[in-house]
Amino acid sequence: MSHTLVYVKGSNIVPNRAYGHTKEGNHFVETDQSSTSATQGDGGIYSNLEDLAKWDRALESHALLSDEEMRPALTPAQVARGSNPVSYGFGWFLDPFEGHARMWHTGSTMGFRTVIERFTGERLTIVVLCNRTDLDPEKLALQDSRGFIQ
């Protein structure tokens, strides 16, 4: 994963990076990271689709974590999310979509919205990276998944 890094202001740069944008009226305004949203692990990790595909393959093949080590991530623990309980594993939401097993997570920060949807039974992963806040990456990912899951 040669295009993934943790950004530390003043210590490194992110080459060829996208900048975030927010729609205001009929135009977009650059609304890139704030000092509180670009912390390490929360908005401060930069990657691209090629590296995320490598990461996804490593998760699937257990190159990063053994099957036993990955099991807590795939074991739902009931937690409250607003007024509706959801199944959440060790870092992943775990609920089916149209009857298909799914693990997923979203991310957002100033000017950016993202989602990763992993349909483990179909060996299908959909990643949507948006650098504008007027798009709904979850809707886009699930809309696209219908053509691949039966």
ABEGO torsion letter per residue (X at the ends): XAABBBBBBGABBBBGBBBBBBBBEABBBBBBBBAAAABBGBGABBBBAAAAAAAAAAAAAGAABBAAAAAAAABBBBBBBEABBBBBBBGBBBBBBGGBBBBBBBBBBBGBBBBBBBBAAAGBBBBBBBABAABBAAAAAAAAAAAABX
